[in-house]
Amino acid sequence: MYSKDQISHEDYQKTADWLLSQTQHRPKIAIICGSGLGLLADVLQCQDSFKYSEIPGFPHSTVQGHAGRLVFGELKGKTCVCMQGRFHIYEGHSLSKVTFPVRVFKLLGVETLIVTNAAGYLADSYHCGDIMIIRDHINIPGLAGLNPLNGPNDEKFGPRFPSMSGAYDKDLRNLAFDICKNMGMSQFVQEGVYCMVGGPNFESIAEARLLHRLGADAVGMSTAPEVVVAKHCDMRVFGLSLITNKIARSYGDSSAVNHQSVLEMSEKRAAVLQELVTELVNHMDVNNNTAM
């Protein structure tokens, strides 16, 4: 029995069947683009693109910097599907809707999910413009009971109690570090813990201090729910945070953040992030589900 906020397996299947009927692409890799990072989709070859409003069952993205398109195409000879814009709980979406595309991707045949986001930094060694390879996450809404897996479990997707240890694939993280070294960008690449908060407000000083003590290196308002569902569906996951702003931890710190400044930093680093993801996909062995 499903509540009004829950989505049946048949609903996911209807969306997947519609997409499969509209494109010849059969993606093995899905990429979710965060704020200002939608240019990643522009490098796909032989594109088929669909506005979210055209896709049965898809939510609509309302945030500036999120184009609201699903783009299929080829990247370095591998078939991918790319979300230009994601969904957030602060927009009023249920977590079932926020994570709806991930389960659709599973039904399309996707095996690897790449998630990107814009995030503020708490770690003392970080700077604006850094790229953080996500090693792990702290899901604050999830700890408070706001979990996309709440409700009846669909065994067709995964088990009732999935493990989140090792959620971010170690082999893909190591591959990304090697690529960054070869690209000569190791000096601004970090590895750390991403913390998701609900938003849409940015953090208070006291909240920032708390999150820093919990071990968070960077903070954003997305990503964790999609990763939880991807792991429930037995997908490999790789995550990147573009560090766009500092999060003040001192009452004497006059730093202030706004969404426009986040988008501006995203634009500055978009080309580098695009090249990194492109090379990561290039070195993936999708047939054996491993990094090459």
C-alpha positions as CSV (number, residue, x, y, z in Angstrom):
1,M,0.0,0.0,0.0
2,Y,1.5,3.3,-1.1
3,S,0.8,6.7,0.4
4,K,0.4,9.8,-1.8
5,D,4.1,10.7,-1.4
6,Q,5.3,7.2,-2.4
7,I,5.8,6.0,-5.9
8,S,5.0,2.5,-7.2
9,H,7.4,0.4,-9.2
10,E,4.9,0.6,-12.1
11,D,5.2,4.4,-12.1
12,Y,9.0,4.2,-12.4
13,Q,8.6,1.7,-15.1
14,K,6.2,3.8,-17.1
15,T,8.7,6.7,-17.1
16,A,11.5,4.4,-18.1
17,D,9.5,2.8,-20.9
18,W,8.5,6.3,-22.2
19,L,12.2,7.3,-22.4
20,L,13.2,4.1,-24.0
21,S,10.6,4.6,-26.6
22,Q,11.9,8.2,-27.4
23,T,15.6,7.5,-27.7
24,Q,17.9,4.7,-29.1
25,H,20.5,5.5,-26.4
26,R,20.9,2.8,-23.7
27,P,23.0,4.5,-21.0
28,K,25.3,2.7,-18.5
29,I,26.4,6.0,-16.8
30,A,24.2,8.7,-15.4
31,I,25.5,12.2,-14.4
32,I,23.5,14.6,-12.1
33,C,24.7,18.2,-12.5
34,G,24.5,20.6,-9.5
35,S,24.1,24.4,-9.5
36,G,25.7,26.0,-12.4
37,L,27.3,22.8,-13.6
38,G,24.9,21.8,-16.4
39,L,27.5,22.5,-19.1
40,L,28.7,18.9,-18.5
41,A,25.7,17.8,-20.6
42,D,26.8,20.0,-23.6
43,V,29.8,17.8,-24.4
44,L,27.6,14.7,-25.1
45,Q,27.6,13.7,-28.8
46,C,24.5,12.5,-30.7
47,Q,22.2,14.1,-28.2
48,D,18.5,13.4,-27.5
49,S,17.2,15.9,-24.9
50,F,13.9,16.2,-23.1
51,K,12.6,19.0,-20.9
52,Y,11.6,17.6,-17.5
53,S,8.1,18.9,-18.2
54,E,7.8,16.6,-21.2
55,I,8.7,13.4,-19.2
56,P,5.9,11.5,-17.6
57,G,6.2,11.5,-13.8
58,F,9.3,13.8,-13.7
59,P,9.3,16.7,-11.2
60,H,10.2,20.2,-12.4
61,S,13.3,22.0,-11.4
62,T,12.8,25.6,-10.1
63,V,16.3,26.7,-9.0
64,Q,18.4,29.2,-10.9
65,G,21.3,27.5,-12.5
66,H,19.3,24.3,-13.2
67,A,18.2,24.1,-16.8
68,G,15.7,21.3,-16.2
69,R,16.6,18.9,-19.1
70,L,17.4,15.2,-19.4
71,V,20.1,14.7,-22.0
72,F,21.1,11.4,-23.6
73,G,24.2,11.0,-25.6
74,E,27.7,9.6,-26.0
75,L,30.8,10.7,-24.1
76,K,34.1,9.2,-25.1
77,G,32.3,6.4,-26.9
78,K,30.2,5.5,-23.8
79,T,26.4,6.1,-23.6
80,C,25.4,8.5,-20.8
81,V,22.3,10.3,-19.5
82,C,22.8,13.6,-17.9
83,M,20.5,15.6,-15.7
84,Q,20.9,19.4,-16.2
85,G,19.5,20.3,-12.9
86,R,18.3,18.2,-9.9
87,F,15.5,18.4,-7.4
88,H,15.6,19.5,-3.7
89,I,13.4,19.1,-0.7
90,Y,13.5,22.9,-0.1
91,E,11.6,23.3,-3.4
92,G,8.7,21.4,-1.8
93,H,9.4,18.0,-3.4
94,S,9.0,14.9,-1.4
95,L,12.2,12.7,-1.2
96,S,10.4,10.2,-3.5
97,K,10.3,12.9,-6.1
98,V,13.8,14.2,-5.4
99,T,15.2,10.7,-6.1
100,F,12.7,9.7,-8.7
101,P,15.2,9.9,-11.6
102,V,17.7,7.6,-9.9
103,R,15.3,4.6,-9.9
104,V,14.3,5.4,-13.5
105,F,18.0,5.3,-14.4
106,K,18.3,1.9,-12.8
107,L,15.4,0.7,-15.0
108,L,17.2,2.2,-18.1
109,G,20.2,0.0,-17.4
110,V,22.4,2.6,-15.6
111,E,25.2,1.0,-13.5
112,T,27.2,4.0,-12.4
113,L,26.0,7.3,-11.0
114,I,28.2,10.4,-11.0
115,V,26.9,13.2,-8.8
116,T,28.2,16.8,-8.8
117,N,27.2,19.7,-6.6
118,A,28.2,23.2,-5.4
119,A,29.2,23.3,-1.8
120,G,30.5,25.7,0.9
121,Y,33.7,24.7,2.8
122,L,34.3,24.2,6.5
123,A,37.8,22.6,6.3
124,D,40.6,25.0,7.2
125,S,42.8,23.8,4.3
126,Y,40.1,24.4,1.6
127,H,39.7,27.4,-0.7
128,C,37.1,28.7,-3.1
129,G,37.5,27.0,-6.4
130,D,38.8,23.7,-5.0
131,I,37.3,20.4,-6.2
132,M,36.4,17.9,-3.5
133,I,36.2,14.2,-4.4
134,I,33.6,13.0,-2.0
135,R,34.8,10.2,0.3
136,D,31.7,9.9,2.5
137,H,28.7,12.0,3.5
138,I,26.7,13.0,6.5
139,N,23.0,13.0,5.7
140,I,21.5,15.4,8.3
141,P,17.9,15.0,7.0
142,G,18.3,11.3,6.9
143,L,19.5,11.2,10.5
144,A,16.4,13.1,11.4
145,G,14.2,10.5,9.7
146,L,13.8,12.2,6.2
147,N,15.0,9.2,4.2
148,P,14.0,8.4,0.6
149,L,13.8,4.7,1.6
150,N,11.0,5.4,4.1
151,G,7.8,3.4,3.6
152,P,7.3,-0.1,2.1
153,N,10.6,-1.5,0.6
154,D,10.6,-2.4,-3.1
155,E,12.7,-5.6,-3.2
156,K,12.9,-5.2,-7.0
157,F,15.3,-2.3,-6.4
158,G,17.1,-3.4,-3.2
159,P,17.1,-4.7,0.4
160,R,15.2,-3.2,3.3
161,F,18.4,-2.2,5.2
162,P,21.2,-1.2,2.7
163,S,24.7,-0.4,3.9
164,M,26.1,3.1,3.3
165,S,29.7,2.2,4.2
166,G,31.8,2.6,1.1
167,A,28.9,4.4,-0.7
168,Y,31.4,6.3,-2.8
169,D,33.4,3.9,-4.9
170,K,37.0,3.7,-3.9
171,D,38.3,2.6,-7.3
172,L,36.6,5.5,-9.0
173,R,38.0,7.9,-6.4
174,N,41.5,6.6,-7.0
175,L,41.1,6.9,-10.7
176,A,39.9,10.5,-10.3
177,F,43.1,11.3,-8.3
178,D,45.3,9.8,-11.0
179,I,43.5,11.8,-13.7
180,C,43.8,15.0,-11.6
181,K,47.6,14.4,-11.3
182,N,47.9,13.8,-15.0
183,M,45.9,17.0,-15.7
184,G,48.2,19.0,-13.4
185,M,45.4,20.1,-11.1
186,S,46.3,18.2,-7.9
187,Q,47.0,21.4,-6.0
188,F,43.3,22.3,-5.8
189,V,41.8,18.8,-5.5
190,Q,40.7,17.6,-2.1
191,E,39.1,14.5,-0.7
192,G,36.6,14.9,2.1
193,V,33.2,14.4,3.7
194,Y,30.2,16.2,2.3
195,C,27.3,17.1,4.6
196,M,23.8,17.6,3.4
197,V,21.5,20.1,5.1
198,G,17.9,20.8,4.2
199,G,18.2,24.5,3.1
200,P,17.2,26.8,1.6
201,N,18.9,29.1,4.0
202,F,22.7,29.1,4.4
203,E,24.1,27.9,7.7
204,S,24.2,30.0,10.9
205,I,27.6,30.4,12.7
206,A,26.5,27.9,15.5
207,E,25.4,25.4,12.9
208,A,28.6,25.7,11.0
209,R,30.6,25.1,14.1
210,L,28.5,22.0,14.9
211,L,28.9,20.6,11.4
212,H,32.7,21.2,11.5
213,R,32.9,19.3,14.8
214,L,30.9,16.4,13.3
215,G,33.7,16.0,10.7
216,A,32.1,17.8,7.7
217,D,34.5,19.3,5.2
218,A,31.9,20.8,2.9
219,V,28.2,21.5,3.1
220,G,25.4,21.6,0.5
221,M,21.7,21.0,0.1
222,S,21.5,17.9,-2.1
223,T,23.2,14.7,-3.2
224,A,22.8,12.4,-0.2
225,P,19.3,11.3,-1.1
226,E,20.3,10.4,-4.6
227,V,23.3,8.5,-3.4
228,V,21.2,6.6,-0.8
229,V,18.8,5.4,-3.5
230,A,21.6,4.6,-5.9
231,K,23.3,2.4,-3.4
232,H,19.9,0.8,-2.6
233,C,19.8,0.0,-6.4
234,D,23.3,-1.5,-6.3
235,M,24.9,1.3,-8.4
236,R,28.5,2.4,-8.2
237,V,28.7,6.1,-7.1
238,F,31.2,8.8,-7.7
239,G,30.8,12.3,-6.2
240,L,32.4,15.7,-6.8
241,S,31.8,18.9,-4.9
242,L,32.9,22.2,-6.4
243,I,33.8,24.4,-3.5
244,T,32.1,27.8,-4.3
245,N,32.2,29.7,-1.0
246,K,33.5,29.8,2.6
247,I,31.1,29.0,5.5
248,A,31.8,31.4,8.3
249,R,32.5,29.8,11.7
250,S,33.4,33.0,13.6
251,Y,31.1,35.8,14.7
252,G,33.8,38.2,13.7
253,D,33.9,36.8,10.1
254,S,32.2,39.2,7.7
255,S,32.0,36.6,4.9
256,A,28.5,36.4,3.4
257,V,27.3,33.9,0.8
258,N,24.5,34.2,-1.8
259,H,23.3,31.9,-4.6
260,Q,24.6,34.3,-7.3
261,S,28.2,34.0,-6.0
262,V,27.8,30.2,-6.0
263,L,26.8,30.3,-9.7
264,E,29.7,32.7,-10.6
265,M,32.3,30.3,-9.0
266,S,30.6,27.3,-10.7
267,E,31.0,29.1,-14.1
268,K,34.7,29.8,-13.5
269,R,35.5,26.1,-12.8
270,A,32.9,24.5,-15.1
271,A,35.5,23.7,-17.9
272,V,37.9,22.0,-15.5
273,L,35.1,20.0,-13.9
274,Q,33.8,19.0,-17.3
275,E,37.3,17.8,-18.4
276,L,37.7,15.8,-15.2
277,V,34.3,14.0,-15.6
278,T,35.0,13.4,-19.3
279,E,38.3,11.8,-18.6
280,L,36.8,9.7,-15.7
281,V,34.1,8.4,-18.1
282,N,36.8,7.8,-20.7
283,H,38.7,5.5,-18.4
284,M,35.7,3.5,-17.1
285,D,35.2,0.0,-18.2
286,V,31.4,-0.1,-18.3
287,N,31.3,-3.8,-19.5
288,N,33.1,-5.0,-16.4
289,N,31.7,-2.3,-14.2
290,T,35.2,-1.3,-13.1
291,A,37.7,1.5,-13.5
292,M,40.3,0.8,-16.1
